[in-house]
Amino acid sequence: MSESNAAFPTYETLATALNDGVLTVTLNRPDRLNAFNTQMMNDLLAMYDAVDDDDRVGVVIVTGAGRGFCAGADLGSGGATFDSGGTKDNPEGPRPVPRDGGGRVTLRTFDLKKPVIAAINGPAVGVGITKTLPMDIRLASEKAKFGFVFARRGIVPEAASSWFLPRVVGINKAMEWVATGRVFGPEEALAAGLVSEVLAEDALLARANELAREIVDNTGRISVALSRQMMWKMLGASHPMEAHRIDSKAIHYLGSGPDAREGVESFLEKRPPAFSLRVSEDLPDFFPWWESPSFEEE
């Protein structure tokens, strides 16, 4: 086994396979349709931390084991599934508000330095779909189904999806899906831009790997890391001047470096590029340029 394909950490609810820069992560609770629980939250957080620290990983593909992608929150606790010990009529007084687990995962994905492709192979409902919203490319199998079913369970959208979903599909479609809570198919998801392609079941992972290879084989890791954060963070910018400032810093930093030289020379010489900058060591001093707010209210 080559150094680039040496073992990546494995997790209780995730299977992982690293192949020449592409890490495939499989949600691995097929007996529960890969339903999301606390262990999966912890495993996803640990996996993303490992991804950011590992220069062997250029792209992450996330898919599901068996016939489902992720059926949402594990409802094994019945009616108490979403009960975190609220504040109503609590004789001991108000309790601290616990952080939503899906939100912890999506916020970690939001700050990731590597692009993520979701290969949605089956039902993706509730947190099963909201946790994909900060992923960069979503592909769907013809057997996929989607549902923002929160109102039908007596709760609200979680995983920071009230921020992500309208930015992905627009406020009108987002509110239609959230207010009705209905389950819908891949063609509706495609028409609204929730996914970018619908594929036959046996073609889904092949297409995800084709896109991942195009990224890994042809682009600079630092270029992608900076570009990913520029795109995501500028969704909340108040003026294009904020983008102009970061564009200018990034072009100034990369323009005199080895990757820019290699990118131009490889193009002129009609050969594949061999970029050398690494995410673990070569990000500019101005990264990160944003200040993440804390969970606690000021």
C-alpha positions in Angstrom: 0.0 0.0 0.0 1.4 3.4 -1.0 1.9 6.1 1.6 -0.9 8.1 0.1 -3.3 5.2 0.6 -2.2 4.2 4.1 -5.0 3.7 6.6 -7.2 6.6 7.5 -8.9 6.5 10.9 -12.1 4.5 11.2 -15.0 5.3 13.4 -17.9 3.4 15.1 -20.5 4.8 12.7 -18.4 5.6 9.7 -16.4 3.5 7.2 -13.5 5.2 5.5 -11.4 4.4 2.4 -8.6 6.7 1.1 -7.6 6.3 -2.5 -5.0 8.7 -4.0 -6.3 11.9 -2.4 -10.0 10.9 -2.4 -11.5 9.9 1.0 -14.8 8.1 0.8 -16.8 8.2 4.1 -19.7 5.9 4.4 -22.4 6.5 7.0 -22.5 3.0 8.5 -25.6 2.2 10.5 -27.5 0.4 7.7 -29.8 -1.5 10.1 -31.1 2.0 11.1 -31.0 3.5 7.6 -27.9 5.3 8.9 -29.9 7.4 11.3 -28.0 10.2 13.1 -27.2 9.8 16.7 -24.7 11.3 19.2 -22.0 8.8 18.2 -22.4 9.7 14.5 -22.1 13.4 15.5 -18.9 12.7 17.4 -17.5 10.6 14.6 -18.3 13.1 11.9 -16.6 15.9 14.0 -13.5 13.8 14.6 -13.4 12.7 10.9 -13.5 16.3 9.7 -10.8 17.3 12.1 -8.6 14.5 10.8 -9.4 15.5 7.2 -8.2 19.0 7.8 -5.0 17.8 9.3 -4.2 15.2 6.7 -2.4 16.4 3.5 -3.2 13.1 1.8 -6.9 14.1 1.6 -7.9 16.4 -1.2 -11.6 15.7 -1.5 -14.2 13.9 0.7 -17.1 11.9 -0.6 -19.9 11.2 1.8 -22.4 8.4 1.1 -24.5 5.8 3.0 -24.3 2.1 3.5 -27.2 -0.1 2.4 -30.4 1.4 0.8 -30.4 4.7 2.8 -28.2 7.8 2.9 -29.5 9.0 6.3 -33.0 8.6 7.6 -32.7 11.6 10.0 -32.4 11.5 13.7 -32.6 8.1 15.4 -36.1 8.0 16.8 -35.3 5.0 19.1 -36.2 7.0 22.2 -39.7 7.5 21.0 -41.5 10.7 22.0 -38.6 11.8 24.1 -36.2 11.8 21.1 -35.9 15.6 21.1 -36.3 16.2 24.8 -33.1 17.7 26.2 -34.7 18.6 29.5 -36.2 21.9 28.7 -36.9 24.9 30.9 -40.7 24.8 31.2 -41.8 24.4 34.8 -38.4 23.4 36.0 -38.2 23.9 39.8 -34.5 24.3 39.6 -34.7 27.3 37.2 -33.7 27.6 33.6 -31.1 25.2 32.3 -28.4 26.1 29.8 -29.5 25.5 26.2 -27.6 22.6 24.8 -26.1 22.9 21.3 -27.9 21.2 18.5 -25.8 18.2 17.3 -26.6 18.6 13.6 -25.6 22.3 13.8 -22.2 21.3 15.3 -21.6 19.1 12.3 -22.7 21.6 9.7 -20.7 24.4 11.2 -17.6 22.2 11.2 -18.3 21.3 7.6 -18.7 25.1 6.8 -15.1 25.7 8.1 -13.5 22.7 6.4 -10.5 23.3 4.2 -11.3 20.5 1.8 -14.3 20.2 -0.6 -17.0 17.7 0.2 -19.2 15.8 -2.3 -22.4 14.2 -1.1 -23.4 11.0 -3.0 -27.0 10.6 -1.7 -27.8 7.0 -2.5 -31.2 6.8 -0.8 -33.6 8.5 1.7 -32.1 11.7 3.2 -34.6 13.2 5.6 -34.4 15.7 8.5 -30.8 15.9 9.6 -30.0 13.4 6.9 -30.4 16.2 4.3 -29.6 19.3 6.4 -26.1 18.0 7.3 -25.3 18.0 3.5 -26.3 21.7 2.9 -22.7 23.0 3.6 -21.2 20.3 1.4 -20.0 21.6 -1.9 -21.6 19.3 -4.5 -24.7 17.1 -3.9 -25.4 14.2 -6.3 -28.5 12.0 -6.0 -29.4 8.5 -6.9 -32.7 7.9 -8.7 -33.7 6.1 -5.5 -33.0 9.1 -3.3 -35.8 10.8 -1.4 -35.7 14.1 0.6 -37.7 15.7 3.3 -37.4 18.7 5.6 -40.0 17.0 7.9 -39.4 19.0 11.1 -42.9 20.6 11.4 -44.4 17.2 11.0 -42.5 16.1 14.1 -43.4 19.2 16.1 -40.0 20.8 15.9 -38.1 23.3 13.7 -35.3 23.0 11.1 -32.0 22.4 12.8 -28.3 22.1 11.7 -28.3 25.9 10.9 -30.4 25.0 7.9 -32.5 28.2 8.2 -29.2 29.9 7.1 -28.1 27.3 4.5 -31.2 26.1 2.8 -32.5 29.5 1.5 -29.0 30.2 0.1 -29.0 26.9 -1.7 -32.6 26.9 -3.2 -34.0 30.3 -2.5 -36.5 31.3 0.2 -39.7 30.4 -1.6 -38.8 26.7 -2.3 -37.1 26.5 1.2 -40.3 27.6 2.9 -42.5 25.4 0.8 -40.5 22.3 1.8 -40.2 23.4 5.5 -43.8 24.4 5.9 -45.3 21.3 4.3 -42.7 18.9 5.6 -43.4 16.6 2.7 -41.1 14.0 1.3 -40.1 14.6 -2.4 -38.1 12.9 -5.1 -34.8 13.5 -6.8 -36.2 15.3 -9.8 -37.8 18.0 -7.7 -34.5 18.3 -5.8 -32.7 18.7 -9.1 -35.1 21.3 -10.5 -34.7 23.4 -7.3 -30.9 23.1 -7.2 -30.7 21.1 -4.0 -28.7 18.5 -6.1 -26.7 19.1 -9.2 -27.3 15.7 -10.9 -29.5 12.6 -10.6 -27.9 9.4 -11.6 -28.7 5.7 -11.8 -28.0 3.9 -8.6 -24.9 2.1 -9.9 -23.5 5.3 -11.5 -23.6 7.5 -8.4 -20.3 6.7 -6.7 -18.5 6.5 -10.1 -19.7 10.1 -10.9 -18.7 11.3 -7.4 -15.3 9.9 -7.9 -15.0 11.4 -11.4 -15.6 14.8 -9.9 -13.3 14.2 -7.0 -10.5 13.1 -9.3 -10.9 16.2 -11.5 -10.3 18.3 -8.4 -7.5 16.3 -6.9 -5.6 15.8 -10.2 -5.8 19.3 -11.6 -5.9 21.9 -8.8 -3.7 23.3 -6.1 -4.8 22.3 -2.5 -4.2 25.8 -1.2 -6.1 27.3 -4.1 -9.1 25.1 -3.3 -8.9 25.6 0.4 -8.9 29.4 0.1 -11.5 29.4 -2.7 -13.9 27.2 -0.7 -13.8 29.6 2.2 -14.0 32.7 0.1 -17.2 31.3 -1.6 -18.9 30.2 1.6 -17.9 33.1 3.9 -18.9 35.7 1.3 -22.5 34.5 1.3 -22.8 36.6 4.5 -20.8 39.6 3.4 -22.4 43.0 3.6 -20.6 44.4 0.5 -18.5 43.1 -2.4 -15.6 45.2 -1.0 -15.2 42.4 1.6 -14.6 39.9 -1.2 -12.3 42.4 -3.0 -10.1 42.7 0.0 -9.7 38.9 0.4 -9.3 38.4 -3.4 -6.4 40.9 -3.4 -4.7 39.3 -0.4 -5.0 35.8 -1.8 -3.8 36.7 -5.3 -0.9 38.7 -3.8 0.1 35.7 -1.6 -0.3 33.0 -4.2 0.9 34.9 -7.2 4.5 35.0 -6.2 4.5 31.4 -5.0 5.4 28.0 -6.5 1.9 26.9 -7.2 1.1 29.9 -9.4 4.3 29.4 -11.3 3.6 25.7 -11.7 0.0 26.3 -12.8 1.1 28.6 -15.6 4.1 26.6 -16.7 2.2 23.3 -16.8 -0.5 24.9 -18.9 2.0 26.4 -21.4 3.9 23.1 -21.5 0.7 21.1 -21.9 1.4 18.7 -19.0 -0.4 17.9 -15.8 0.5 20.2 -12.9 2.5 19.2 -9.9 1.5 21.6 -7.2 3.6 21.6 -4.0 1.9 23.8 -1.4 0.2 21.9 1.5 -2.8 22.9 3.5 -1.2 21.8 6.8 1.8 24.2 6.4 1.3 26.8 3.6 -1.9 28.7 4.3 -1.3 32.5 4.4 -1.0 34.4 7.7 -4.4 36.1 7.0 -6.2 32.8 7.1 -8.8 32.6 8.7 -9.8 36.2 8.0 -13.3 35.8 9.6 -14.2 35.7 13.3 -16.6 32.9 14.2 -19.2 34.0 16.8 -19.6 31.9 19.9 -22.7 29.8 20.7 -23.3 31.7 23.9 -25.2 35.0 23.4 -23.2 38.1 24.2 
